Amino acid sequence: MATLHLPLKGAYFDQIKSGEKIEEYRLVTPFWTKRLEGRAYDRIELAKGYPPKGDTSRRITRLWRGARKTTITHSH
C-alpha cells in the first residue's frame, strides 16, 4: 500500500483531529507537484511534527481521497 506521509504543525494537526479542518493545503511547487500529480496513494498519514515511530497519539491515518488544485487566501 502506498502511503503519503505529511508532517504538520501542531495547530493544524489538532484542528484536523477535532474535525474542524477537513482539508490540508500545500503550495504548488516542484517538490509537491512531483509527489502528488500522476500518483496514486491508498492512504495518507498525518503526523504532528516528526514523532517517534511508535507514538500513535501524534499520527492520524486516513484513506486517500485524492488531490485537487485550488486557490486560497491564507495568512501564511
All heavy atoms as a GROMACS GRO file, in nm:
protein
  630
    1MET      N    1   0.084  -0.119   0.000
    1MET     CA    2   0.000   0.000   0.000
    1MET      C    3   0.088   0.125   0.000
    1MET      O    4   0.180   0.135   0.080
    1MET     CB    5  -0.090   0.001   0.123
    1MET     CG    6  -0.198  -0.104   0.122
    1MET     SD    7  -0.299  -0.109   0.272
    1MET     CE    8  -0.375   0.049   0.272
    2ALA      N    9   0.058   0.218  -0.088
    2ALA     CA   10   0.133   0.343  -0.094
    2ALA      C   11   0.071   0.442   0.005
    2ALA      O   12  -0.050   0.464   0.006
    2ALA     CB   13   0.129   0.400  -0.234
    3THR      N   14   0.157   0.501   0.088
    3THR     CA   15   0.112   0.596   0.188
    3THR      C   16   0.184   0.729   0.168
    3THR      O   17   0.305   0.733   0.154
    3THR     CB   18   0.143   0.544   0.330
    3THR    OG1   19   0.079   0.417   0.348
    3THR    CG2   20   0.093   0.639   0.436
    4LEU      N   21   0.107   0.838   0.168
    4LEU     CA   22   0.164   0.972   0.163
    4LEU      C   23   0.179   1.018   0.307
    4LEU      O   24   0.083   1.021   0.383
    4LEU     CB   25   0.071   1.066   0.086
    4LEU     CG   26   0.115   1.212   0.081
    4LEU    CD1   27   0.247   1.228   0.006
    4LEU    CD2   28   0.006   1.297   0.017
    5HIS      N   29   0.301   1.055   0.346
    5HIS     CA   30   0.330   1.100   0.481
    5HIS      C   31   0.341   1.253   0.481
    5HIS      O   32   0.418   1.308   0.404
    5HIS     CB   33   0.461   1.040   0.532
    5HIS     CG   34   0.458   0.891   0.539
    5HIS    ND1   35   0.413   0.824   0.650
    5HIS    CD2   36   0.492   0.796   0.449
    5HIS    CE1   37   0.420   0.694   0.627
    5HIS    NE2   38   0.468   0.675   0.505
    6LEU      N   39   0.263   1.317   0.568
    6LEU     CA   40   0.266   1.462   0.578
    6LEU      C   41   0.288   1.505   0.723
    6LEU      O   42   0.201   1.484   0.809
    6LEU     CB   43   0.135   1.524   0.530
    6LEU     CG   44   0.101   1.517   0.383
    6LEU    CD1   45  -0.033   1.584   0.358
    6LEU    CD2   46   0.208   1.579   0.299
    7PRO      N   47   0.402   1.565   0.754
    7PRO     CA   48   0.420   1.623   0.887
    7PRO      C   49   0.350   1.759   0.892
    7PRO      O   50   0.356   1.836   0.795
    7PRO     CB   51   0.571   1.637   0.900
    7PRO     CG   52   0.622   1.641   0.760
    7PRO     CD   53   0.524   1.568   0.675
    8LEU      N   54   0.280   1.787   1.000
    8LEU     CA   55   0.204   1.911   1.014
    8LEU      C   56   0.246   1.986   1.139
    8LEU      O   57   0.296   1.928   1.235
    8LEU     CB   58   0.055   1.881   1.026
    8LEU     CG   59  -0.010   1.798   0.917
    8LEU    CD1   60  -0.154   1.767   0.956
    8LEU    CD2   61  -0.006   1.871   0.786
    9LYS      N   62   0.221   2.117   1.138
    9LYS     CA   63   0.238   2.196   1.260
    9LYS      C   64   0.130   2.152   1.358
    9LYS      O   65   0.021   2.109   1.318
    9LYS     CB   66   0.224   2.344   1.229
    9LYS     CG   67   0.339   2.399   1.147
    9LYS     CD   68   0.326   2.547   1.130
    9LYS     CE   69   0.448   2.598   1.054
    9LYS     NZ   70   0.454   2.743   1.052
   10GLY      N   71   0.160   2.164   1.486
   10GLY     CA   72   0.069   2.117   1.590
   10GLY      C   73  -0.071   2.173   1.581
   10GLY      O   74  -0.170   2.100   1.598
   11ALA      N   75  -0.084   2.302   1.553
   11ALA     CA   76  -0.217   2.365   1.548
   11ALA      C   77  -0.302   2.304   1.438
   11ALA      O   78  -0.421   2.276   1.458
   11ALA     CB   79  -0.202   2.516   1.525
   12TYR      N   80  -0.244   2.280   1.321
   12TYR     CA   81  -0.319   2.222   1.209
   12TYR      C   82  -0.353   2.076   1.235
   12TYR      O   83  -0.462   2.030   1.202
   12TYR     CB   84  -0.242   2.237   1.079
   12TYR     CG   85  -0.214   2.381   1.044
   12TYR    CD1   86  -0.087   2.423   1.011
   12TYR    CD2   87  -0.315   2.477   1.047
   12TYR    CE1   88  -0.061   2.556   0.980
   12TYR    CE2   89  -0.289   2.610   1.016
   12TYR     CZ   90  -0.162   2.649   0.983
   12TYR     OH   91  -0.137   2.780   0.953
   13PHE      N   92  -0.261   2.003   1.294
   13PHE     CA   93  -0.287   1.863   1.329
   13PHE      C   94  -0.406   1.854   1.425
   13PHE      O   95  -0.496   1.773   1.406
   13PHE     CB   96  -0.163   1.799   1.392
   13PHE     CG   97  -0.184   1.657   1.435
   13PHE    CD1   98  -0.164   1.553   1.346
   13PHE    CD2   99  -0.223   1.626   1.564
   13PHE    CE1  100  -0.184   1.421   1.384
   13PHE    CE2  101  -0.243   1.495   1.605
   13PHE     CZ  102  -0.222   1.393   1.514
   14ASP      N  103  -0.406   1.939   1.528
   14ASP     CA  104  -0.514   1.937   1.627
   14ASP      C  105  -0.649   1.973   1.564
   14ASP      O  106  -0.752   1.916   1.599
   14ASP     CB  107  -0.482   2.032   1.742
   14ASP     CG  108  -0.363   1.985   1.824
   14ASP    OD1  109  -0.330   1.864   1.821
   14ASP    OD2  110  -0.300   2.070   1.890
   15GLN      N  111  -0.649   2.068   1.468
   15GLN     CA  112  -0.773   2.105   1.400
   15GLN      C  113  -0.826   1.989   1.316
   15GLN      O  114  -0.947   1.965   1.312
   15GLN     CB  115  -0.751   2.227   1.312
   15GLN     CG  116  -0.731   2.355   1.388
   15GLN     CD  117  -0.694   2.471   1.298
   15GLN    OE1  118  -0.667   2.454   1.180
   15GLN    NE2  119  -0.692   2.590   1.355
   16ILE      N  120  -0.738   1.918   1.249
   16ILE     CA  121  -0.780   1.803   1.169
   16ILE      C  122  -0.832   1.692   1.259
   16ILE      O  123  -0.936   1.632   1.233
   16ILE     CB  124  -0.665   1.753   1.079
   16ILE    CG1  125  -0.640   1.855   0.968
   16ILE    CG2  126  -0.697   1.616   1.020
   16ILE    CD1  127  -0.516   1.828   0.885
   17LYS      N  128  -0.762   1.667   1.369
   17LYS     CA  129  -0.802   1.562   1.461
   17LYS      C  130  -0.940   1.589   1.522
   17LYS      O  131  -1.021   1.497   1.538
   17LYS     CB  132  -0.698   1.546   1.572
   17LYS     CG  133  -0.715   1.424   1.657
   17LYS     CD  134  -0.597   1.404   1.748
   17LYS     CE  135  -0.609   1.272   1.822
   17LYS     NZ  136  -0.490   1.246   1.903
   18SER      N  137  -0.971   1.716   1.549
   18SER     CA  138  -1.100   1.751   1.609
   18SER      C  139  -1.212   1.759   1.504
   18SER      O  140  -1.329   1.768   1.540
   18SER     CB  141  -1.091   1.885   1.682
   18SER     OG  142  -1.080   1.992   1.589
   19GLY      N  143  -1.177   1.758   1.376
   19GLY     CA  144  -1.276   1.766   1.270
   19GLY      C  145  -1.304   1.908   1.224
   19GLY      O  146  -1.384   1.930   1.134
   20GLU      N  147  -1.238   2.006   1.286
   20GLU     CA  148  -1.257   2.147   1.249
   20GLU      C  149  -1.201   2.177   1.110
   20GLU      O  150  -1.257   2.255   1.035
   20GLU     CB  151  -1.188   2.234   1.355
   20GLU     CG  152  -1.196   2.381   1.330
   20GLU     CD  153  -1.121   2.460   1.437
   20GLU    OE1  154  -1.083   2.404   1.541
   20GLU    OE2  155  -1.099   2.579   1.413
   21LYS      N  156  -1.090   2.113   1.076
   21LYS     CA  157  -1.024   2.134   0.947
   21LYS      C  158  -1.037   2.003   0.869
   21LYS      O  159  -0.996   1.898   0.916
   21LYS     CB  160  -0.876   2.168   0.969
   21LYS     CG  161  -0.799   2.205   0.845
   21LYS     CD  162  -0.659   2.253   0.886
   21LYS     CE  163  -0.586   2.311   0.770
   21LYS     NZ  164  -0.502   2.221   0.702
   22ILE      N  165  -1.094   2.010   0.747
   22ILE     CA  166  -1.120   1.887   0.673
   22ILE      C  167  -1.028   1.867   0.553
   22ILE      O  168  -1.031   1.761   0.492
   22ILE     CB  169  -1.268   1.879   0.629
   22ILE    CG1  170  -1.304   1.999   0.542
   22ILE    CG2  171  -1.359   1.868   0.749
   22ILE    CD1  172  -1.439   1.989   0.478
   23GLU      N  173  -0.948   1.969   0.518
   23GLU     CA  174  -0.854   1.956   0.407
   23GLU      C  175  -0.718   2.010   0.448
   23GLU      O  176  -0.709   2.100   0.532
   23GLU     CB  177  -0.902   2.036   0.285
   23GLU     CG  178  -1.026   1.981   0.220
   23GLU     CD  179  -1.065   2.062   0.097
   23GLU    OE1  180  -1.048   2.185   0.098
   23GLU    OE2  181  -1.113   2.000   0.000
   24GLU      N  182  -0.615   1.958   0.384
   24GLU     CA  183  -0.479   2.006   0.405
   24GLU      C  184  -0.431   2.067   0.274
   24GLU      O  185  -0.458   2.012   0.167
   24GLU     CB  186  -0.387   1.891   0.448
   24GLU     CG  187  -0.241   1.928   0.464
   24GLU     CD  188  -0.212   2.039   0.562
   24GLU    OE1  189  -0.297   2.075   0.645
   24GLU    OE2  190  -0.102   2.095   0.554
   25TYR      N  191  -0.365   2.180   0.282
   25TYR     CA  192  -0.320   2.251   0.162
   25TYR      C  193  -0.168   2.252   0.155
   25TYR      O  194  -0.100   2.259   0.258
   25TYR     CB  195  -0.370   2.396   0.164
   25TYR     CG  196  -0.521   2.404   0.169
   25TYR    CD1  197  -0.587   2.428   0.289
   25TYR    CD2  198  -0.596   2.386   0.054
   25TYR    CE1  199  -0.725   2.435   0.293
   25TYR    CE2  200  -0.734   2.393   0.058
   25TYR     CZ  201  -0.798   2.418   0.177
   25TYR     OH  202  -0.935   2.423   0.181
   26ARG      N  203  -0.116   2.247   0.033
   26ARG     CA  204   0.027   2.258   0.007
   26ARG      C  205   0.047   2.356  -0.109
   26ARG      O  206  -0.036   2.365  -0.199
   26ARG     CB  207   0.087   2.122  -0.031
   26ARG     CG  208   0.077   2.017   0.079
   26ARG     CD  209   0.167   2.053   0.193
   26ARG     NE  210   0.129   1.980   0.314
   26ARG     CZ  211   0.210   1.961   0.415
   26ARG    NH1  212   0.332   2.007   0.413
   26ARG    NH2  213   0.167   1.896   0.521
   27LEU      N  214   0.158   2.429  -0.105
   27LEU     CA  215   0.190   2.519  -0.216
   27LEU      C  216   0.218   2.440  -0.342
   27LEU      O  217   0.268   2.327  -0.336
   27LEU     CB  218   0.314   2.602  -0.181
   27LEU     CG  219   0.297   2.711  -0.076
   27LEU    CD1  220   0.433   2.773  -0.044
   27LEU    CD2  221   0.201   2.817  -0.124
   28VAL      N  222   0.185   2.499  -0.456
   28VAL     CA  223   0.216   2.435  -0.584
   28VAL      C  224   0.362   2.466  -0.615
   28VAL      O  225   0.396   2.572  -0.664
   28VAL     CB  226   0.123   2.485  -0.696
   28VAL    CG1  227   0.161   2.420  -0.828
   28VAL    CG2  228  -0.021   2.458  -0.662
   29THR      N  229   0.448   2.374  -0.578
   29THR     CA  230   0.592   2.384  -0.602
   29THR      C  231   0.636   2.258  -0.674
   29THR      O  232   0.563   2.158  -0.675
   29THR     CB  233   0.670   2.396  -0.469
   29THR    OG1  234   0.649   2.276  -0.394
   29THR    CG2  235   0.624   2.516  -0.386
   30PRO      N  236   0.754   2.259  -0.735
   30PRO     CA  237   0.802   2.136  -0.799
   30PRO      C  238   0.808   2.018  -0.702
   30PRO      O  239   0.779   1.904  -0.739
   30PRO     CB  240   0.941   2.175  -0.849
   30PRO     CG  241   0.934   2.322  -0.870
   30PRO     CD  242   0.843   2.373  -0.761
   31PHE      N  243   0.843   2.043  -0.576
   31PHE     CA  244   0.850   1.938  -0.475
   31PHE      C  245   0.716   1.867  -0.459
   31PHE      O  246   0.707   1.744  -0.466
   31PHE     CB  247   0.894   2.000  -0.340
   31PHE     CG  248   0.902   1.901  -0.227
   31PHE    CD1  249   1.018   1.829  -0.205
   31PHE    CD2  250   0.795   1.881  -0.142
   31PHE    CE1  251   1.027   1.738  -0.100
   31PHE    CE2  252   0.803   1.790  -0.037
   31PHE     CZ  253   0.919   1.719  -0.017
   32TRP      N  254   0.607   1.945  -0.437
   32TRP     CA  255   0.476   1.884  -0.415
   32TRP      C  256   0.412   1.835  -0.544
   32TRP      O  257   0.339   1.736  -0.544
   32TRP     CB  258   0.383   1.979  -0.339
   32TRP     CG  259   0.426   1.988  -0.197
   32TRP    CD1  260   0.483   2.093  -0.134
   32TRP    CD2  261   0.422   1.882  -0.101
   32TRP    NE1  262   0.514   2.061  -0.004
   32TRP    CE2  263   0.478   1.932   0.018
   32TRP    CE3  264   0.377   1.751  -0.104
   32TRP    CZ2  265   0.488   1.854   0.133
   32TRP    CZ3  266   0.388   1.674   0.012
   32TRP    CH2  267   0.443   1.726   0.128
   33THR      N  268   0.438   1.902  -0.655
   33THR     CA  269   0.386   1.857  -0.783
   33THR      C  270   0.437   1.718  -0.815
   33THR      O  271   0.361   1.630  -0.856
   33THR     CB  272   0.425   1.956  -0.895
   33THR    OG1  273   0.370   2.084  -0.863
   33THR    CG2  274   0.373   1.910  -1.030
   34LYS      N  275   0.564   1.694  -0.791
   34LYS     CA  276   0.625   1.564  -0.817
   34LYS      C  277   0.563   1.454  -0.730
   34LYS      O  278   0.547   1.340  -0.774
   34LYS     CB  279   0.775   1.572  -0.790
   34LYS     CG  280   0.850   1.444  -0.814
   34LYS     CD  281   0.998   1.463  -0.784
   34LYS     CE  282   1.074   1.334  -0.799
   34LYS     NZ  283   1.217   1.350  -0.766
   35ARG      N  284   0.525   1.487  -0.609
   35ARG     CA  285   0.471   1.387  -0.517
   35ARG      C  286   0.321   1.364  -0.529
   35ARG      O  287   0.270   1.264  -0.482
   35ARG     CB  288   0.506   1.427  -0.374
   35ARG     CG  289   0.649   1.392  -0.342
   35ARG     CD  290   0.708   1.479  -0.234
   35ARG     NE  291   0.848   1.447  -0.214
   35ARG     CZ  292   0.947   1.489  -0.291
   35ARG    NH1  293   0.921   1.564  -0.396
   35ARG    NH2  294   1.072   1.457  -0.267
   36LEU      N  295   0.250   1.459  -0.592
   36LEU     CA  296   0.104   1.446  -0.598
   36LEU      C  297   0.048   1.418  -0.738
   36LEU      O  298  -0.041   1.336  -0.752
   36LEU     CB  299   0.039   1.572  -0.541
   36LEU     CG  300   0.065   1.598  -0.393
   36LEU    CD1  301   0.005   1.730  -0.350
   36LEU    CD2  302   0.012   1.486  -0.307
   37GLU      N  303   0.098   1.486  -0.839
   37GLU     CA  304   0.041   1.470  -0.972
   37GLU      C  305   0.080   1.337  -1.035
   37GLU      O  306   0.197   1.299  -1.034
   37GLU     CB  307   0.084   1.585  -1.063
   37GLU     CG  308   0.014   1.714  -1.031
   37GLU     CD  309   0.044   1.824  -1.131
   37GLU    OE1  310   0.122   1.802  -1.227
   37GLU    OE2  311  -0.009   1.934  -1.112
   38GLY      N  312  -0.019   1.267  -1.087
   38GLY     CA  313   0.006   1.140  -1.153
   38GLY      C  314   0.038   1.026  -1.060
   38GLY      O  315   0.082   0.919  -1.103
   39ARG      N  316   0.020   1.045  -0.931
   39ARG     CA  317   0.047   0.941  -0.832
   39ARG      C  318  -0.082   0.892  -0.770
   39ARG      O  319  -0.180   0.965  -0.759
   39ARG     CB  320   0.135   0.997  -0.719
   39ARG     CG  321   0.275   1.032  -0.758
   39ARG     CD  322   0.366   0.917  -0.722
   39ARG     NE  323   0.505   0.944  -0.742
   39ARG     CZ  324   0.593   0.958  -0.644
   39ARG    NH1  325   0.557   0.953  -0.519
   39ARG    NH2  326   0.720   0.977  -0.674
   40ALA      N  327  -0.081   0.768  -0.727
   40ALA     CA  328  -0.196   0.710  -0.657
   40ALA      C  329  -0.150   0.663  -0.520
   40ALA      O  330  -0.046   0.598  -0.507
   40ALA     CB  331  -0.252   0.593  -0.737
   41TYR      N  332  -0.225   0.698  -0.420
   41TYR     CA  333  -0.196   0.655  -0.283
   41TYR      C  334  -0.318   0.580  -0.229
   41TYR      O  335  -0.431   0.605  -0.269
   41TYR     CB  336  -0.167   0.776  -0.193
   41TYR     CG  337  -0.041   0.850  -0.231
   41TYR    CD1  338  -0.046   0.965  -0.309
   41TYR    CD2  339   0.083   0.804  -0.190
   41TYR    CE1  340   0.070   1.033  -0.344
   41TYR    CE2  341   0.199   0.871  -0.225
   41TYR     CZ  342   0.191   0.986  -0.301
   41TYR     OH  343   0.306   1.053  -0.336
   42ASP      N  344  -0.294   0.490  -0.137
   42ASP     CA  345  -0.403   0.418  -0.071
   42ASP      C  346  -0.448   0.492   0.054
   42ASP      O  347  -0.566   0.489   0.089
   42ASP     CB  348  -0.358   0.277  -0.032
   42ASP     CG  349  -0.320   0.194  -0.152
   42ASP    OD1  350  -0.400   0.190  -0.248
   42ASP    OD2  351  -0.210   0.136  -0.153
   43ARG      N  352  -0.354   0.556   0.120
   43ARG     CA  353  -0.386   0.626   0.244
   43ARG      C  354  -0.291   0.743   0.264
   43ARG      O  355  -0.189   0.754   0.198
   43ARG     CB  356  -0.381   0.531   0.362
   43ARG     CG  357  -0.246   0.467   0.382
   43ARG     CD  358  -0.250   0.362   0.490
   43ARG     NE  359  -0.117   0.301   0.496
   43ARG     CZ  360  -0.089   0.199   0.570
   43ARG    NH1  361  -0.181   0.146   0.648
   43ARG    NH2  362   0.031   0.149   0.570
   44ILE      N  363  -0.326   0.828   0.360
   44ILE     CA  364  -0.245   0.942   0.396
   44ILE      C  365  -0.220   0.935   0.546
   44ILE      O  366  -0.311   0.902   0.623
   44ILE     CB  367  -0.313   1.074   0.355
   44ILE    CG1  368  -0.224   1.194   0.388
   44ILE    CG2  369  -0.449   1.088   0.415
   44ILE    CD1  370  -0.273   1.323   0.327
   45GLU      N  371  -0.098   0.961   0.586
   45GLU     CA  372  -0.065   0.963   0.728
   45GLU      C  373  -0.023   1.104   0.766
   45GLU      O  374   0.076   1.156   0.715
   45GLU     CB  375   0.047   0.865   0.761
   45GLU     CG  376   0.076   0.860   0.910
   45GLU     CD  377   0.180   0.757   0.944
   45GLU    OE1  378   0.144   0.639   0.952
   45GLU    OE2  379   0.297   0.796   0.963
   46LEU      N  380  -0.101   1.165   0.854
   46LEU     CA  381  -0.074   1.300   0.903
   46LEU      C  382  -0.005   1.287   1.038
   46LEU      O  383  -0.051   1.212   1.125
   46LEU     CB  384  -0.204   1.378   0.917
   46LEU     CG  385  -0.290   1.383   0.791
   46LEU    CD1  386  -0.431   1.425   0.824
   46LEU    CD2  387  -0.228   1.476   0.690
   47ALA      N  388   0.104   1.358   1.055
   47ALA     CA  389   0.179   1.348   1.180
   47ALA      C  390   0.196   1.486   1.241
   47ALA      O  391   0.214   1.586   1.170
   47ALA     CB  392   0.316   1.285   1.156
   48LYS      N  393   0.190   1.493   1.372
   48LYS     CA  394   0.214   1.617   1.445
   48LYS      C  395   0.365   1.630   1.460
   48LYS      O  396   0.426   1.568   1.547
   48LYS     CB  397   0.145   1.611   1.581
   48LYS     CG  398   0.149   1.740   1.659
   48LYS     CD  399   0.064   1.726   1.785
   48LYS     CE  400   0.048   1.858   1.856
   48LYS     NZ  401  -0.042   1.844   1.972
   49GLY      N  402   0.426   1.706   1.369
   49GLY     CA  403   0.571   1.719   1.368
   49GLY      C  404   0.635   1.591   1.317
   49GLY      O  405   0.588   1.532   1.220
   50TYR      N  406   0.738   1.548   1.384
   50TYR     CA  407   0.810   1.425   1.347
   50TYR      C  408   0.817   1.334   1.469
   50TYR      O  409   0.921   1.322   1.534
   50TYR     CB  410   0.951   1.459   1.297
   50TYR     CG  411   0.948   1.540   1.170
   50TYR    CD1  412   0.949   1.678   1.172
   50TYR    CD2  413   0.943   1.476   1.046
   50TYR    CE1  414   0.945   1.752   1.055
   50TYR    CE2  415   0.940   1.550   0.929
   50TYR     CZ  416   0.940   1.688   0.935
   50TYR     OH  417   0.936   1.760   0.818
   51PRO      N  418   0.705   1.268   1.503
   51PRO     CA  419   0.701   1.184   1.623
   51PRO      C  420   0.779   1.054   1.606
   51PRO      O  421   0.802   1.009   1.494
   51PRO     CB  422   0.552   1.155   1.640
   51PRO     CG  423   0.499   1.159   1.502
   51PRO     CD  424   0.578   1.265   1.431
   52PRO      N  425   0.818   0.994   1.718
   52PRO     CA  426   0.881   0.861   1.710
   52PRO      C  427   0.784   0.762   1.644
   52PRO      O  428   0.662   0.780   1.648
   52PRO     CB  429   0.905   0.823   1.856
   52PRO     CG  430   0.896   0.950   1.933
   52PRO     CD  431   0.809   1.043   1.855
   53LYS      N  432   0.837   0.659   1.585
   53LYS     CA  433   0.758   0.563   1.507
   53LYS      C  434   0.642   0.502   1.588
   53LYS      O  435   0.535   0.481   1.535
   53LYS     CB  436   0.849   0.452   1.456
   53LYS     CG  437   0.788   0.376   1.341
   53LYS     CD  438   0.891   0.294   1.270
   53LYS     CE  439   0.835   0.243   1.142
   53LYS     NZ  440   0.896   0.294   1.022
   54GLY      N  441   0.660   0.477   1.714
   54GLY     CA  442   0.558   0.413   1.795
   54GLY      C  443   0.457   0.507   1.858
   54GLY      O  444   0.364   0.464   1.924
   55ASP      N  445   0.471   0.638   1.838
   55ASP     CA  446   0.382   0.736   1.900
   55ASP      C  447   0.256   0.753   1.816
   55ASP      O  448   0.248   0.839   1.729
   55ASP     CB  449   0.454   0.869   1.916
   55ASP     CG  450   0.376   0.969   1.999
   55ASP    OD1  451   0.260   0.940   2.036
   55ASP    OD2  452   0.431   1.077   2.028
   56THR      N  453   0.154   0.672   1.843
   56THR     CA  454   0.031   0.676   1.764
   56THR      C  455  -0.060   0.793   1.801
   56THR      O  456  -0.150   0.827   1.724
   56THR     CB  457  -0.048   0.544   1.780
   56THR    OG1  458  -0.075   0.524   1.918
   56THR    CG2  459   0.031   0.427   1.723
   57SER      N  460  -0.038   0.857   1.916
   57SER     CA  461  -0.122   0.970   1.955
   57SER      C  462  -0.093   1.092   1.869
   57SER      O  463  -0.175   1.185   1.863
   57SER     CB  464  -0.100   1.004   2.102
   57SER     OG  465   0.030   1.054   2.123
   58ARG      N  466   0.021   1.095   1.803
   58ARG     CA  467   0.058   1.208   1.718
   58ARG      C  468   0.054   1.172   1.570
   58ARG      O  469   0.118   1.235   1.488
   58ARG     CB  470   0.198   1.259   1.757
   58ARG     CG  471   0.198   1.320   1.895
   58ARG     CD  472   0.334   1.362   1.944
   58ARG     NE  473   0.411   1.433   1.845
   58ARG     CZ  474   0.541   1.460   1.858
   58ARG    NH1  475   0.605   1.421   1.966
   58ARG    NH2  476   0.606   1.524   1.764
   59ARG      N  477  -0.025   1.070   1.536
   59ARG     CA  478  -0.043   1.028   1.397
   59ARG      C  479  -0.190   1.001   1.369
   59ARG      O  480  -0.262   0.946   1.454
   59ARG     CB  481   0.035   0.901   1.367
   59ARG     CG  482   0.183   0.917   1.376
   59ARG     CD  483   0.254   0.787   1.338
   59ARG     NE  484   0.394   0.793   1.371
   59ARG     CZ  485   0.488   0.844   1.291
   59ARG    NH1  486   0.455   0.890   1.174
   59ARG    NH2  487   0.613   0.846   1.330
   60ILE      N  488  -0.234   1.039   1.248
   60ILE     CA  489  -0.369   1.009   1.202
   60ILE      C  490  -0.353   0.945   1.065
   60ILE      O  491  -0.284   0.999   0.978
   60ILE     CB  492  -0.454   1.137   1.186
   60ILE    CG1  493  -0.468   1.211   1.318
   60ILE    CG2  494  -0.591   1.102   1.128
   60ILE    CD1  495  -0.532   1.348   1.304
   61THR      N  496  -0.417   0.831   1.044
   61THR     CA  497  -0.414   0.765   0.913
   61THR      C  498  -0.556   0.765   0.858
   61THR      O  499  -0.650   0.725   0.927
   61THR     CB  500  -0.362   0.621   0.926
   61THR    OG1  501  -0.232   0.625   0.984
   61THR    CG2  502  -0.355   0.555   0.789
   62ARG      N  503  -0.568   0.813   0.735
   62ARG     CA  504  -0.698   0.819   0.669
   62ARG      C  505  -0.686   0.764   0.527
   62ARG      O  506  -0.577   0.757   0.472
   62ARG     CB  507  -0.747   0.964   0.660
   62ARG     CG  508  -0.761   1.032   0.794
   62ARG     CD  509  -0.904   1.065   0.824
   62ARG     NE  510  -0.924   1.108   0.960
   62ARG     CZ  511  -0.937   1.234   0.998
   62ARG    NH1  512  -0.929   1.330   0.910
   62ARG    NH2  513  -0.959   1.263   1.125
   63LEU      N  514  -0.799   0.731   0.467
   63LEU     CA  515  -0.799   0.689   0.327
   63LEU      C  516  -0.766   0.809   0.240
   63LEU      O  517  -0.807   0.921   0.268
   63LEU     CB  518  -0.935   0.633   0.288
   63LEU     CG  519  -0.974   0.500   0.351
   63LEU    CD1  520  -1.116   0.463   0.308
   63LEU    CD2  521  -0.877   0.392   0.312
   64TRP      N  522  -0.691   0.784   0.134
   64TRP     CA  523  -0.656   0.890   0.038
   64TRP      C  524  -0.776   0.916  -0.050
   64TRP      O  525  -0.832   0.827  -0.111
   64TRP     CB  526  -0.536   0.843  -0.044
   64TRP     CG  527  -0.500   0.936  -0.156
   64TRP    CD1  528  -0.521   0.914  -0.287
   64TRP    CD2  529  -0.434   1.061  -0.145
   64TRP    NE1  530  -0.473   1.019  -0.360
   64TRP    CE2  531  -0.419   1.112  -0.276
   64TRP    CE3  532  -0.387   1.138  -0.038
   64TRP    CZ2  533  -0.358   1.233  -0.302
   64TRP    CZ3  534  -0.327   1.259  -0.066
   64TRP    CH2  535  -0.312   1.306  -0.195
   65ARG      N  536  -0.818   1.043  -0.055
   65ARG     CA  537  -0.933   1.080  -0.138
   65ARG      C  538  -0.892   1.167  -0.257
   65ARG      O  539  -0.976   1.227  -0.323
   65ARG     CB  540  -1.037   1.152  -0.055
   65ARG     CG  541  -1.093   1.063   0.055
   65ARG     CD  542  -1.211   1.120   0.126
   65ARG     NE  543  -1.194   1.261   0.158
   65ARG     CZ  544  -1.277   1.330   0.231
   65ARG    NH1  545  -1.382   1.272   0.283
   65ARG    NH2  546  -1.256   1.458   0.256
   66GLY      N  547  -0.764   1.174  -0.284
   66GLY     CA  548  -0.716   1.247  -0.400
   66GLY      C  549  -0.670   1.388  -0.368
   66GLY      O  550  -0.676   1.434  -0.254
   67ALA      N  551  -0.622   1.455  -0.472
   67ALA     CA  552  -0.573   1.591  -0.460
   67ALA      C  553  -0.635   1.675  -0.570
   67ALA      O  554  -0.671   1.623  -0.676
   67ALA     CB  555  -0.421   1.593  -0.471
   68ARG      N  556  -0.648   1.804  -0.545
   68ARG     CA  557  -0.700   1.895  -0.646
   68ARG      C  558  -0.630   2.030  -0.629
   68ARG      O  559  -0.585   2.064  -0.520
   68ARG     CB  560  -0.851   1.912  -0.634
   68ARG     CG  561  -0.894   1.975  -0.503
   68ARG     CD  562  -1.046   1.981  -0.491
   68ARG     NE  563  -1.084   2.024  -0.358
   68ARG     CZ  564  -1.109   2.151  -0.324
   68ARG    NH1  565  -1.098   2.247  -0.413
   68ARG    NH2  566  -1.144   2.182  -0.201
   69LYS      N  567  -0.623   2.104  -0.738
   69LYS     CA  568  -0.565   2.238  -0.732
   69LYS      C  569  -0.676   2.337  -0.703
   69LYS      O  570  -0.784   2.329  -0.761
   69LYS     CB  571  -0.497   2.273  -0.864
   69LYS     CG  572  -0.365   2.206  -0.882
   69LYS     CD  573  -0.294   2.261  -1.003
   69LYS     CE  574  -0.159   2.193  -1.018
   69LYS     NZ  575  -0.085   2.246  -1.132
   70THR      N  576  -0.648   2.430  -0.613
   70THR     CA  577  -0.742   2.534  -0.579
   70THR      C  578  -0.665   2.657  -0.536
   70THR      O  579  -0.548   2.648  -0.497
   70THR     CB  580  -0.839   2.487  -0.467
   70THR    OG1  581  -0.940   2.584  -0.450
   70THR    CG2  582  -0.768   2.463  -0.336
   71THR      N  583  -0.728   2.772  -0.539
   71THR     CA  584  -0.666   2.896  -0.496
   71THR      C  585  -0.730   2.936  -0.365
   71THR      O  586  -0.853   2.942  -0.354
   71THR     CB  587  -0.688   3.007  -0.600
   71THR    OG1  588  -0.633   2.962  -0.725
   71THR    CG2  589  -0.620   3.136  -0.558
   72ILE      N  590  -0.646   2.965  -0.265
   72ILE     CA  591  -0.696   3.007  -0.135
   72ILE      C  592  -0.622   3.134  -0.092
   72ILE      O  593  -0.514   3.164  -0.143
   72ILE     CB  594  -0.680   2.897  -0.027
   72ILE    CG1  595  -0.532   2.868  -0.001
   72ILE    CG2  596  -0.755   2.772  -0.064
   72ILE    CD1  597  -0.508   2.785   0.123
   73THR      N  598  -0.678   3.204   0.006
   73THR     CA  599  -0.611   3.316   0.069
   73THR      C  600  -0.591   3.276   0.215
   73THR      O  601  -0.687   3.237   0.283
   73THR     CB  602  -0.698   3.444   0.060
   73THR    OG1  603  -0.725   3.469  -0.077
   73THR    CG2  604  -0.627   3.561   0.121
   74HIS      N  605  -0.466   3.284   0.259
   74HIS     CA  606  -0.434   3.237   0.394
   74HIS      C  607  -0.328   3.328   0.453
   74HIS      O  608  -0.245   3.383   0.380
   74HIS     CB  609  -0.384   3.093   0.386
   74HIS     CG  610  -0.374   3.026   0.520
   74HIS    ND1  611  -0.264   3.033   0.599
   74HIS    CD2  612  -0.464   2.952   0.588
   74HIS    CE1  613  -0.285   2.966   0.711
   74HIS    NE2  614  -0.406   2.916   0.706
   75SER      N  615  -0.327   3.340   0.581
   75SER     CA  616  -0.231   3.430   0.648
   75SER      C  617  -0.087   3.383   0.635
   75SER      O  618   0.007   3.460   0.648
   75SER     CB  619  -0.266   3.445   0.796
   75SER     OG  620  -0.265   3.319   0.859
   76HIS      N  621  -0.065   3.254   0.609
   76HIS     CA  622   0.071   3.203   0.592
   76HIS      C  623   0.105   3.193   0.446
   76HIS      O  624   0.200   3.147   0.403
   76HIS     CB  625   0.088   3.066   0.659
   76HIS     CG  626   0.077   3.073   0.807
   76HIS    ND1  627   0.008   2.983   0.881
   76HIS    CD2  628   0.122   3.163   0.896
   76HIS    CE1  629   0.012   3.014   1.008
   76HIS    NE2  630   0.082   3.124   1.020
   0.00000   0.00000   0.00000
